[in-house]
Amino acid sequence: MSAVNDSKSTHTVFLLTGIPGHEDVHLWIAVPFCLMYVILILGNSVILFIIKTDSSLHEPMYIFLSMLAVIELGLSIATMPTILGVFFFNSREISLDACLAQLFFIHFLQCTESAVLLLMAFDRFVAISNPLRYTSILTLPRIVKMGLVYVLRGVAVILPLPLLLKQYRYCRDNVLSNSYCVHADVMKLACSDITVNRIYGLSGSILIMGLDSLLIFLSYVMILKTVLSIASRAESLKALNTCVSHLCAVLLFYTPEIILAVIHRFGSSSSHLLQIILDYLYLLLPPLLNPIVYSVKCKHLRARLIRLCVK
């Protein structure tokens, strides 16, 4: 009986995993990861610097873009130490508290990013449907209040996840399937009843990601309705062109998540490598490409960036 009890000891340390079966090339894989982190940190920092220093960019659209850049920098900082540690130095150990802290920040920042994408969709709707009252509707105090509400929403929804996981005992194999901690991965290692976590995690995803994506879709339905009512074809195309950057950001954020959800539900064991690759793309692709997309598509931001590079 005591032997059984001893076998159910609580693990205080988890082991992170890179790409199983490719440990011999981890160092080579670490180089592109490192380059991606350098580019995304530099790109988002430059976006923030340009918006902060150029008073002509102190408009709602660019304020929301700066919020998105801050979130993506935070997400990069939250995942960079463990990902690069595993691939560069084979540093796989992470304590339970550190794992839960990383888990909270990853999910909280992803929820907040979803909210900012929703606010940006609302921004585009107001700009196209009511351009004369655009700045009077989206004032700075109102933007700050909306941002604060969604930050508090993210904290309220995500904070119970690590608090629940903290109460569990981990008596199974303590090897995580990624080089960072996420709720679904840690939850599977608990030897306690995780029904509450399963139900709450699914409900939280539907409440946040599902609701936000639905509202973004409805925003674009109303945008299309407004654009189609414009008589001039040139003005219609010009109005739609202002939405291209945001649409790219939405697709970059939601597409990997949808594909991962499909793989989790219907994928076989042969798709494990694809799932791991998509997990990394889901974390790194939006912060990497969003600054590039906005720099290319936003005329004022592009002009300011060119002037900065020339200097």
C-alpha positions as a Markdown table, in Angstrom:
| # | Residue | x | y | z |
|---|---|---|---|---|
| 1 | Met | 0.0 | 0.0 | 0.0 |
| 2 | Ser | 2.8 | 2.4 | 0.9 |
| 3 | Ala | 4.5 | 1.6 | -2.4 |
| 4 | Val | 1.4 | 2.7 | -4.3 |
| 5 | Asn | 1.2 | 5.9 | -2.3 |
| 6 | Asp | 4.9 | 6.6 | -3.0 |
| 7 | Ser | 4.4 | 6.2 | -6.7 |
| 8 | Lys | 1.9 | 9.0 | -6.6 |
| 9 | Ser | 4.3 | 11.7 | -5.5 |
| 10 | Thr | 3.7 | 15.2 | -6.6 |
| 11 | His | 6.0 | 16.5 | -9.4 |
| 12 | Thr | 7.3 | 20.0 | -8.8 |
| 13 | Val | 9.3 | 20.1 | -12.0 |
| 14 | Phe | 8.1 | 19.5 | -15.5 |
| 15 | Leu | 10.3 | 18.7 | -18.5 |
| 16 | Leu | 9.8 | 20.7 | -21.7 |
| 17 | Thr | 10.1 | 19.1 | -25.1 |
| 18 | Gly | 11.4 | 20.6 | -28.4 |
| 19 | Ile | 10.5 | 18.5 | -31.5 |
| 20 | Pro | 10.5 | 14.8 | -30.6 |
| 21 | Gly | 12.7 | 12.7 | -32.8 |
| 22 | His | 14.7 | 15.7 | -34.1 |
| 23 | Glu | 16.8 | 16.4 | -31.0 |
| 24 | Asp | 20.0 | 16.1 | -33.0 |
| 25 | Val | 19.1 | 19.2 | -35.1 |
| 26 | His | 17.7 | 21.3 | -32.3 |
| 27 | Leu | 20.6 | 23.7 | -32.5 |
| 28 | Trp | 19.9 | 24.3 | -36.2 |
| 29 | Ile | 16.2 | 24.7 | -35.5 |
| 30 | Ala | 17.1 | 27.3 | -32.8 |
| 31 | Val | 18.8 | 29.6 | -35.3 |
| 32 | Pro | 15.6 | 30.4 | -37.3 |
| 33 | Phe | 13.7 | 30.7 | -34.0 |
| 34 | Cys | 16.2 | 33.2 | -32.7 |
| 35 | Leu | 16.0 | 35.2 | -36.0 |
| 36 | Met | 12.2 | 35.2 | -35.7 |
| 37 | Tyr | 12.4 | 36.6 | -32.2 |
| 38 | Val | 14.8 | 39.3 | -33.2 |
| 39 | Ile | 12.7 | 40.4 | -36.2 |
| 40 | Leu | 9.4 | 40.4 | -34.3 |
| 41 | Ile | 10.8 | 42.2 | -31.3 |
| 42 | Leu | 12.5 | 44.8 | -33.5 |
| 43 | Gly | 9.4 | 45.1 | -35.8 |
| 44 | Asn | 6.9 | 45.7 | -33.0 |
| 45 | Ser | 9.3 | 48.0 | -31.1 |
| 46 | Val | 9.8 | 50.1 | -34.3 |
| 47 | Ile | 6.0 | 50.3 | -34.7 |
| 48 | Leu | 5.6 | 51.5 | -31.1 |
| 49 | Phe | 8.4 | 54.0 | -31.5 |
| 50 | Ile | 7.0 | 55.5 | -34.7 |
| 51 | Ile | 3.5 | 55.8 | -33.3 |
| 52 | Lys | 4.7 | 57.4 | -30.1 |
| 53 | Thr | 7.0 | 60.0 | -31.7 |
| 54 | Asp | 4.8 | 61.0 | -34.6 |
| 55 | Ser | 1.8 | 63.1 | -33.4 |
| 56 | Ser | 0.0 | 62.6 | -36.7 |
| 57 | Leu | -0.4 | 58.9 | -35.9 |
| 58 | His | -2.1 | 59.6 | -32.6 |
| 59 | Glu | -5.4 | 58.3 | -34.1 |
| 60 | Pro | -7.7 | 55.5 | -32.9 |
| 61 | Met | -6.4 | 53.1 | -35.6 |
| 62 | Tyr | -2.8 | 53.5 | -34.6 |
| 63 | Ile | -3.6 | 53.5 | -30.9 |
| 64 | Phe | -5.1 | 50.0 | -31.4 |
| 65 | Leu | -2.1 | 49.0 | -33.5 |
| 66 | Ser | 0.2 | 50.0 | -30.7 |
| 67 | Met | -1.9 | 48.0 | -28.2 |
| 68 | Leu | -1.5 | 45.0 | -30.5 |
| 69 | Ala | 2.3 | 45.5 | -30.7 |
| 70 | Val | 2.5 | 45.7 | -26.9 |
| 71 | Ile | 0.6 | 42.4 | -26.6 |
| 72 | Glu | 2.8 | 40.7 | -29.1 |
| 73 | Leu | 5.9 | 41.8 | -27.4 |
| 74 | Gly | 4.6 | 40.5 | -24.1 |
| 75 | Leu | 3.7 | 37.2 | -25.7 |
| 76 | Ser | 7.2 | 36.9 | -27.2 |
| 77 | Ile | 8.9 | 37.7 | -23.9 |
| 78 | Ala | 6.7 | 35.1 | -22.1 |
| 79 | Thr | 7.7 | 32.3 | -24.5 |
| 80 | Met | 11.2 | 33.2 | -25.6 |
| 81 | Pro | 13.2 | 32.0 | -22.6 |
| 82 | Thr | 11.9 | 28.5 | -22.5 |
| 83 | Ile | 11.7 | 28.0 | -26.3 |
| 84 | Leu | 15.3 | 29.2 | -26.9 |
| 85 | Gly | 16.5 | 27.5 | -23.7 |
| 86 | Val | 15.3 | 24.1 | -25.0 |
| 87 | Phe | 16.6 | 24.4 | -28.5 |
| 88 | Phe | 19.9 | 26.2 | -27.8 |
| 89 | Phe | 20.9 | 24.7 | -24.4 |
| 90 | Asn | 18.6 | 21.7 | -23.9 |
| 91 | Ser | 17.4 | 23.4 | -20.7 |
| 92 | Arg | 14.2 | 21.4 | -20.2 |
| 93 | Glu | 13.3 | 21.7 | -16.5 |
| 94 | Ile | 10.7 | 24.2 | -15.4 |
| 95 | Ser | 9.1 | 24.4 | -12.0 |
| 96 | Leu | 5.4 | 24.1 | -11.4 |
| 97 | Asp | 5.1 | 27.8 | -10.4 |
| 98 | Ala | 7.1 | 29.1 | -13.3 |
| 99 | Cys | 5.1 | 26.8 | -15.7 |
| 100 | Leu | 1.8 | 28.1 | -14.3 |
| 101 | Ala | 2.9 | 31.7 | -14.6 |
| 102 | Gln | 3.9 | 31.2 | -18.2 |
| 103 | Leu | 0.6 | 29.5 | -18.9 |
| 104 | Phe | -1.3 | 32.4 | -17.4 |
| 105 | Phe | 0.5 | 35.0 | -19.4 |
| 106 | Ile | 0.3 | 33.1 | -22.7 |
| 107 | His | -3.4 | 32.5 | -22.5 |
| 108 | Phe | -4.1 | 36.0 | -21.0 |
| 109 | Leu | -2.2 | 37.8 | -23.8 |
| 110 | Gln | -3.9 | 35.6 | -26.5 |
| 111 | Cys | -7.3 | 36.5 | -25.1 |
| 112 | Thr | -6.4 | 40.2 | -25.0 |
| 113 | Glu | -5.1 | 40.0 | -28.5 |
| 114 | Ser | -8.4 | 38.6 | -29.6 |
| 115 | Ala | -10.1 | 41.5 | -27.9 |
| 116 | Val | -7.9 | 44.1 | -29.6 |
| 117 | Leu | -8.6 | 42.5 | -33.0 |
| 118 | Leu | -12.3 | 42.9 | -32.2 |
| 119 | Leu | -11.8 | 46.6 | -31.2 |
| 120 | Met | -9.9 | 47.1 | -34.5 |
| 121 | Ala | -12.8 | 45.7 | -36.4 |
| 122 | Phe | -15.1 | 48.1 | -34.6 |
| 123 | Asp | -12.7 | 50.9 | -35.4 |
| 124 | Arg | -12.8 | 50.1 | -39.1 |
| 125 | Phe | -16.6 | 49.9 | -39.0 |
| 126 | Val | -16.9 | 53.4 | -37.4 |
| 127 | Ala | -14.3 | 54.8 | -39.8 |
| 128 | Ile | -16.2 | 53.6 | -42.9 |
| 129 | Ser | -19.8 | 54.0 | -41.7 |
| 130 | Asn | -19.5 | 57.3 | -39.9 |
| 131 | Pro | -16.2 | 59.0 | -40.9 |
| 132 | Leu | -17.3 | 62.5 | -39.9 |
| 133 | Arg | -17.8 | 61.4 | -36.3 |
| 134 | Tyr | -14.9 | 58.9 | -36.2 |
| 135 | Thr | -12.6 | 60.8 | -33.8 |
| 136 | Ser | -15.5 | 62.0 | -31.7 |
| 137 | Ile | -16.8 | 58.4 | -31.2 |
| 138 | Leu | -13.4 | 56.8 | -30.6 |
| 139 | Thr | -11.9 | 59.3 | -28.1 |
| 140 | Leu | -8.8 | 58.4 | -26.2 |
| 141 | Pro | -10.7 | 58.0 | -22.8 |
| 142 | Arg | -13.2 | 55.7 | -24.5 |
| 143 | Ile | -10.4 | 53.6 | -26.0 |
| 144 | Val | -8.7 | 53.3 | -22.7 |
| 145 | Lys | -11.9 | 52.2 | -21.0 |
| 146 | Met | -12.6 | 49.6 | -23.6 |
| 147 | Gly | -9.0 | 48.3 | -23.4 |
| 148 | Leu | -9.3 | 48.1 | -19.6 |
| 149 | Val | -12.6 | 46.2 | -19.7 |
| 150 | Tyr | -11.0 | 43.6 | -22.0 |
| 151 | Val | -7.9 | 43.3 | -19.9 |
| 152 | Leu | -10.0 | 42.7 | -16.8 |
| 153 | Arg | -12.1 | 40.2 | -18.8 |
| 154 | Gly | -8.9 | 38.3 | -19.7 |
| 155 | Val | -7.7 | 38.2 | -16.1 |
| 156 | Ala | -11.1 | 37.1 | -14.8 |
| 157 | Val | -11.4 | 34.3 | -17.3 |
| 158 | Ile | -7.8 | 33.0 | -17.4 |
| 159 | Leu | -6.7 | 33.4 | -13.7 |
| 160 | Pro | -8.8 | 30.4 | -12.4 |
| 161 | Leu | -7.0 | 28.0 | -14.8 |
| 162 | Pro | -3.5 | 28.2 | -13.1 |
| 163 | Leu | -5.2 | 28.4 | -9.7 |
| 164 | Leu | -7.1 | 25.2 | -10.3 |
| 165 | Leu | -4.0 | 23.4 | -11.7 |
| 166 | Lys | -2.0 | 24.5 | -8.6 |
| 167 | Gln | -4.3 | 22.4 | -6.4 |
| 168 | Tyr | -3.8 | 19.2 | -8.4 |
| 169 | Arg | -1.3 | 16.4 | -7.7 |
| 170 | Tyr | 1.0 | 15.4 | -10.6 |
| 171 | Cys | 1.8 | 11.8 | -10.3 |
| 172 | Arg | 2.1 | 10.9 | -14.0 |
| 173 | Asp | 4.8 | 11.3 | -16.5 |
| 174 | Asn | 5.9 | 15.0 | -16.1 |
| 175 | Val | 7.0 | 15.5 | -19.7 |
| 176 | Leu | 5.2 | 18.3 | -21.5 |
| 177 | Ser | 4.7 | 18.1 | -25.3 |
| 178 | Asn | 6.0 | 21.6 | -26.1 |
| 179 | Ser | 8.8 | 23.9 | -25.0 |
| 180 | Tyr | 6.4 | 26.2 | -23.2 |
| 181 | Cys | 3.4 | 25.6 | -20.9 |
| 182 | Val | -0.2 | 25.7 | -22.0 |
| 183 | His | -3.3 | 24.7 | -20.1 |
| 184 | Ala | -4.3 | 21.7 | -22.1 |
| 185 | Asp | -0.8 | 20.2 | -21.9 |
| 186 | Val | -0.3 | 20.7 | -18.1 |
| 187 | Met | -3.9 | 19.6 | -17.3 |
| 188 | Lys | -3.3 | 16.1 | -18.8 |
| 189 | Leu | -0.4 | 15.4 | -16.4 |
| 190 | Ala | -2.6 | 15.7 | -13.3 |
| 191 | Cys | -3.7 | 12.6 | -11.5 |
| 192 | Ser | -6.7 | 14.4 | -10.0 |
| 193 | Asp | -10.1 | 14.7 | -11.5 |
| 194 | Ile | -9.8 | 17.4 | -14.2 |
| 195 | Thr | -13.4 | 17.6 | -15.3 |
| 196 | Val | -13.8 | 21.1 | -14.0 |
| 197 | Asn | -10.7 | 22.2 | -16.0 |
| 198 | Arg | -12.0 | 20.6 | -19.1 |
| 199 | Ile | -15.4 | 22.2 | -18.9 |
| 200 | Tyr | -14.1 | 25.6 | -17.8 |
| 201 | Gly | -11.3 | 25.6 | -20.4 |
| 202 | Leu | -13.8 | 24.9 | -23.2 |
| 203 | Ser | -16.3 | 27.4 | -21.9 |
| 204 | Gly | -13.6 | 30.1 | -21.7 |
| 205 | Ser | -12.5 | 29.4 | -25.2 |
| 206 | Ile | -16.1 | 29.7 | -26.5 |
| 207 | Leu | -16.8 | 32.8 | -24.4 |
| 208 | Ile | -13.7 | 34.7 | -25.6 |
| 209 | Met | -12.4 | 33.4 | -28.9 |
| 210 | Gly | -15.7 | 32.2 | -30.2 |
| 211 | Leu | -17.6 | 35.4 | -29.2 |
| 212 | Asp | -14.9 | 37.7 | -30.4 |
| 213 | Ser | -14.6 | 36.0 | -33.8 |
| 214 | Leu | -18.4 | 36.1 | -34.2 |
| 215 | Leu | -18.4 | 39.8 | -33.5 |
| 216 | Ile | -15.5 | 40.4 | -35.9 |
| 217 | Phe | -17.5 | 38.6 | -38.6 |
| 218 | Leu | -20.6 | 40.6 | -37.9 |
| 219 | Ser | -18.5 | 43.8 | -38.0 |
| 220 | Tyr | -17.3 | 43.0 | -41.5 |
| 221 | Val | -20.9 | 42.1 | -42.6 |
| 222 | Met | -21.9 | 45.6 | -41.6 |
| 223 | Ile | -18.8 | 47.0 | -43.3 |
| 224 | Leu | -19.6 | 45.3 | -46.5 |
| 225 | Lys | -23.2 | 46.5 | -46.3 |
| 226 | Thr | -22.0 | 50.0 | -45.9 |
| 227 | Val | -19.4 | 49.8 | -48.7 |
| 228 | Leu | -21.9 | 48.3 | -51.1 |
| 229 | Ser | -24.2 | 51.3 | -50.5 |
| 230 | Ile | -21.4 | 53.7 | -51.7 |
| 231 | Ala | -22.1 | 54.7 | -55.3 |
| 232 | Ser | -18.6 | 55.2 | -56.4 |
| 233 | Arg | -16.6 | 52.0 | -57.1 |
| 234 | Ala | -13.3 | 53.8 | -56.5 |
| 235 | Glu | -14.5 | 55.0 | -53.0 |
| 236 | Ser | -15.7 | 51.5 | -52.2 |
| 237 | Leu | -12.3 | 49.9 | -53.1 |
| 238 | Lys | -10.6 | 52.7 | -51.1 |
| 239 | Ala | -12.7 | 51.9 | -48.0 |
| 240 | Leu | -12.2 | 48.2 | -48.3 |
| 241 | Asn | -8.4 | 48.7 | -48.7 |
| 242 | Thr | -8.3 | 50.2 | -45.2 |
| 243 | Cys | -9.4 | 46.9 | -43.9 |
| 244 | Val | -6.9 | 44.6 | -45.6 |
| 245 | Ser | -4.2 | 44.9 | -42.8 |
| 246 | His | -6.7 | 44.1 | -40.1 |
| 247 | Leu | -8.1 | 41.2 | -42.1 |
| 248 | Cys | -4.6 | 39.7 | -42.5 |
| 249 | Ala | -4.1 | 40.1 | -38.7 |
| 250 | Val | -7.4 | 38.3 | -38.0 |
| 251 | Leu | -6.5 | 35.4 | -40.4 |
| 252 | Leu | -3.0 | 35.1 | -39.0 |
| 253 | Phe | -4.5 | 34.8 | -35.5 |
| 254 | Tyr | -7.5 | 32.6 | -36.0 |
| 255 | Thr | -6.5 | 30.3 | -38.9 |
| 256 | Pro | -3.8 | 28.3 | -37.0 |
| 257 | Glu | -6.2 | 28.1 | -34.0 |
| 258 | Ile | -9.0 | 26.6 | -36.1 |
| 259 | Ile | -6.6 | 24.1 | -37.8 |
| 260 | Leu | -5.3 | 23.1 | -34.4 |
| 261 | Ala | -8.8 | 22.6 | -33.1 |
| 262 | Val | -9.6 | 20.4 | -36.1 |
| 263 | Ile | -6.4 | 18.3 | -35.6 |
| 264 | His | -7.1 | 17.9 | -31.9 |
| 265 | Arg | -10.6 | 16.6 | -32.5 |
| 266 | Phe | -10.1 | 14.5 | -35.7 |
| 267 | Gly | -6.3 | 14.2 | -36.2 |
| 268 | Ser | -4.5 | 10.9 | -35.9 |
| 269 | Ser | -1.1 | 10.2 | -34.2 |
| 270 | Ser | 0.6 | 10.8 | -37.6 |
| 271 | Ser | -0.2 | 14.5 | -37.4 |
| 272 | His | 1.8 | 15.0 | -34.2 |
| 273 | Leu | 4.7 | 16.8 | -35.9 |
| 274 | Leu | 2.2 | 19.0 | -37.9 |
| 275 | Gln | 0.5 | 19.9 | -34.6 |
| 276 | Ile | 3.8 | 20.9 | -33.0 |
| 277 | Ile | 4.7 | 23.1 | -36.0 |
| 278 | Leu | 1.3 | 24.7 | -35.9 |
| 279 | Asp | 1.6 | 25.4 | -32.2 |
| 280 | Tyr | 4.8 | 27.3 | -32.8 |
| 281 | Leu | 3.3 | 29.1 | -35.8 |
| 282 | Tyr | 0.3 | 30.1 | -33.7 |
| 283 | Leu | 2.6 | 31.7 | -31.2 |
| 284 | Leu | 5.2 | 33.3 | -33.5 |
| 285 | Leu | 3.6 | 34.0 | -36.9 |
| 286 | Pro | 1.2 | 36.9 | -35.9 |
| 287 | Pro | 3.8 | 38.9 | -33.9 |
| 288 | Leu | 6.3 | 38.3 | -36.8 |
| 289 | Leu | 4.1 | 39.2 | -39.7 |
| 290 | Asn | 1.7 | 41.8 | -38.3 |
| 291 | Pro | 4.3 | 44.7 | -38.2 |
| 292 | Ile | 5.3 | 43.8 | -41.8 |
| 293 | Val | 1.7 | 43.8 | -43.0 |
| 294 | Tyr | 0.8 | 47.1 | -41.4 |
| 295 | Ser | 4.1 | 48.7 | -42.5 |
| 296 | Val | 3.3 | 47.7 | -46.1 |
| 297 | Lys | -0.4 | 48.5 | -46.2 |
| 298 | Cys | -0.6 | 51.7 | -44.0 |
| 299 | Lys | 0.5 | 54.6 | -46.1 |
| 300 | His | 1.3 | 57.0 | -43.3 |
| 301 | Leu | 3.1 | 54.3 | -41.3 |
| 302 | Arg | 5.1 | 53.2 | -44.3 |
| 303 | Ala | 6.2 | 56.8 | -45.1 |
| 304 | Arg | 7.3 | 57.4 | -41.5 |
| 305 | Leu | 9.2 | 54.1 | -41.5 |
| 306 | Ile | 11.0 | 55.0 | -44.7 |
| 307 | Arg | 12.0 | 58.4 | -43.3 |
| 308 | Leu | 13.3 | 56.7 | -40.2 |
| 309 | Cys | 15.3 | 54.2 | -42.3 |
| 310 | Val | 16.8 | 57.1 | -44.4 |
| 311 | Lys | 17.8 | 58.9 | -41.2 |
